[in-house]
Amino acid sequence: MTSVRQQIVDAALALVADRGIAATSVDDIAAAAGVAKGSVFYNFGSKSGLFAGIIGDGVARLTEALRAAAEGRSGAEAIDALVTELLTQIRDHPDFAKLVATEIFRRGRDWQESIGTIRRDAMGVFAAAVAQVRPDSDAALAGAALFGATLVAGLDWLVFQPERTLDDVRRAVIAAW
C-alpha cells in the first residue's frame, strides 16, 4: 500500500513533468494525489519543502545508482556503465528526469540547493570517470557535458523515439562522446 507521502510525491512529479513547478499548485497536487491540501503541508511544510524533498530523494537515489554502476570499474568501462545507468534511471523515473532537465539551471528557487547536489554528487561521479579517461581535460566540465548529453538523449528517446532500445541510445551517446 502506498503511503500518503508517496502519493503526494508521485502526483507532484507527474504534474510538474507536464506543467512545470510554477504552474503546479498545492491544490492541484492534493487533488491528483487524492488527499486533502493539509496533507501536503503536514508532510512537507510547503510547496518548496515538497520540491526540495522530491529533488533531494531523487538525487540521492540517482547518485547511489551511479556510484554502484561505477564501482569496481575504471576508464571507458566506467563511462559506459554510467551512461547505461543514467539511461536506466531516466527510463525508470522519467518524471524526475524531466524535473531535473527543467530545473537544474534555474536560479533563485527555494530548492536551488537541493537541485545543486546533482552537479556535486551525480555529475561528480561522471567527472571522476572522465578524469581517468581524459586526465588533461577539465573533468568537471566534461563530466557535466556527458551527463547532460545522456540526460537529453534519454529524454529524446522516451518522448520522440520510444521504439529504440536502451542499448541503441547508449551506443549513440558513447559514439558522440
C-alpha positions as CSV (number, residue, x, y, z in Angstrom):
1,M,0.0,0.0,0.0
2,T,1.3,3.4,-1.0
3,S,1.8,5.9,1.8
4,V,0.2,9.4,1.7
5,R,3.6,10.9,1.4
6,Q,4.4,8.8,-1.7
7,Q,1.0,9.5,-3.2
8,I,1.8,13.2,-2.9
9,V,5.3,12.8,-4.4
10,D,4.0,10.7,-7.3
11,A,1.3,13.2,-8.1
12,A,3.6,16.2,-7.8
13,L,6.2,14.7,-10.1
14,A,3.6,13.7,-12.7
15,L,2.1,17.2,-12.7
16,V,5.5,19.0,-12.7
17,A,6.7,16.8,-15.6
18,D,3.7,18.0,-17.6
19,R,3.3,21.6,-16.4
20,G,6.4,22.8,-14.6
21,I,6.7,23.7,-10.9
22,A,5.5,27.3,-11.2
23,A,2.3,26.2,-13.0
24,T,1.5,23.4,-10.4
25,S,-0.3,24.5,-7.3
26,V,-0.6,22.7,-4.0
27,D,-4.4,22.4,-4.7
28,D,-3.6,20.6,-8.0
29,I,-1.1,18.2,-6.2
30,A,-3.6,17.4,-3.5
31,A,-6.4,16.7,-5.9
32,A,-4.2,14.5,-8.1
33,A,-2.9,12.6,-5.0
34,G,-6.5,12.2,-3.7
35,V,-5.6,13.8,-0.4
36,A,-6.6,16.9,1.5
37,K,-4.5,20.0,0.8
38,G,-3.5,20.0,4.5
39,S,-1.8,16.6,3.9
40,V,0.7,18.2,1.6
41,F,1.6,20.8,4.2
42,Y,1.6,18.2,7.0
43,N,4.1,16.0,5.1
44,F,6.3,18.7,3.5
45,G,5.6,22.1,5.2
46,S,5.2,24.0,2.0
47,K,5.3,23.6,-1.8
48,S,9.0,24.5,-1.7
49,G,9.6,21.9,1.0
50,L,7.8,19.3,-1.2
51,F,10.1,20.0,-4.2
52,A,13.2,20.2,-2.1
53,G,12.3,16.8,-0.7
54,I,11.5,15.3,-4.1
55,I,14.7,16.6,-5.5
56,G,16.8,15.5,-2.5
57,D,15.4,12.0,-2.6
58,G,15.7,11.7,-6.3
59,V,19.3,13.0,-6.4
60,A,20.2,10.6,-3.5
61,R,18.7,7.6,-5.4
62,L,20.4,8.7,-8.7
63,T,23.8,9.2,-7.1
64,E,23.7,5.9,-5.3
65,A,22.8,4.1,-8.5
66,L,25.6,5.8,-10.4
67,R,28.2,5.0,-7.7
68,A,27.1,1.4,-7.7
69,A,27.3,1.3,-11.5
70,A,30.9,2.7,-11.5
71,E,32.1,0.6,-8.5
72,G,35.0,-1.7,-9.5
73,R,35.2,-0.1,-13.0
74,S,37.5,2.4,-14.4
75,G,38.1,4.4,-17.6
76,A,35.9,3.7,-20.6
77,E,34.2,0.8,-18.8
78,A,33.1,3.1,-16.0
79,I,31.9,5.7,-18.6
80,D,29.9,3.0,-20.4
81,A,28.4,1.8,-17.1
82,L,27.5,5.3,-16.0
83,V,25.8,6.2,-19.3
84,T,23.9,2.9,-19.2
85,E,22.8,3.5,-15.6
86,L,21.7,7.1,-16.2
87,L,19.6,6.0,-19.2
88,T,18.1,3.3,-17.0
89,Q,17.2,5.8,-14.3
90,I,15.7,8.1,-17.0
91,R,13.6,5.3,-18.3
92,D,12.5,4.1,-14.8
93,H,11.9,7.7,-13.4
94,P,11.0,9.8,-16.5
95,D,9.1,12.5,-14.4
96,F,12.1,13.0,-12.2
97,A,14.4,13.3,-15.3
98,K,12.1,15.9,-16.7
99,L,12.2,17.8,-13.4
100,V,16.0,17.8,-13.4
101,A,16.2,18.9,-17.0
102,T,13.9,21.9,-16.4
103,E,15.2,23.0,-13.0
104,I,18.9,22.3,-12.9
105,F,20.0,25.7,-14.2
106,R,17.2,27.9,-12.8
107,R,18.3,30.4,-10.2
108,G,16.6,31.9,-7.2
109,R,14.4,28.9,-6.3
110,D,13.9,27.7,-2.7
111,W,15.0,24.3,-3.8
112,Q,18.2,25.5,-5.6
113,E,20.4,23.9,-3.0
114,S,18.7,20.5,-3.5
115,I,19.0,20.6,-7.2
116,G,22.6,21.8,-6.9
117,T,23.5,18.5,-5.4
118,I,23.1,16.9,-8.8
119,R,26.1,18.9,-10.0
120,R,28.2,18.0,-7.0
121,D,27.1,14.4,-6.4
122,A,25.6,12.8,-9.6
123,M,27.7,14.7,-12.1
124,G,30.7,14.2,-9.8
125,V,30.6,10.5,-10.4
126,F,30.8,11.2,-14.1
127,A,33.6,13.7,-13.6
128,A,35.7,11.1,-11.7
129,A,35.3,8.6,-14.5
130,V,36.2,11.3,-17.2
131,A,39.3,12.2,-15.2
132,Q,40.6,8.7,-15.7
133,V,39.9,8.6,-19.4
134,R,40.9,12.2,-20.2
135,P,43.3,13.3,-17.4
136,D,44.3,16.5,-19.3
137,S,40.6,17.7,-19.6
138,D,38.5,19.8,-17.3
139,A,36.9,16.7,-15.8
140,A,34.1,18.6,-14.0
141,L,33.0,20.3,-17.2
142,A,33.5,17.2,-19.4
143,G,31.6,15.1,-16.8
144,A,28.7,17.6,-16.8
145,A,28.7,17.6,-20.6
146,L,28.5,13.8,-20.7
147,F,25.8,13.8,-18.0
148,G,23.8,16.4,-19.9
149,A,24.2,14.7,-23.2
150,T,22.9,11.5,-21.7
151,L,20.0,13.2,-20.0
152,V,18.9,14.9,-23.2
153,A,19.4,11.8,-25.3
154,G,17.4,9.8,-22.8
155,L,14.5,12.2,-22.7
156,D,14.5,12.4,-26.5
157,W,14.4,8.6,-26.6
158,L,11.4,8.5,-24.3
159,V,9.4,11.3,-25.9
160,F,10.3,11.0,-29.6
161,Q,11.9,7.6,-30.2
162,P,10.4,5.1,-27.8
163,E,10.9,2.3,-30.3
164,R,14.6,2.4,-29.8
165,T,16.3,0.3,-27.2
166,L,18.3,1.5,-24.3
167,D,21.4,0.0,-25.9
168,D,20.7,2.0,-29.1
169,V,20.7,5.2,-27.1
170,R,23.7,4.2,-25.0
171,R,25.7,3.5,-28.2
172,A,24.8,6.8,-29.7
173,V,25.8,8.7,-26.6
174,I,29.1,6.9,-26.3
175,A,29.8,7.4,-30.0
176,A,29.1,11.2,-29.7
177,W,31.3,11.5,-26.6
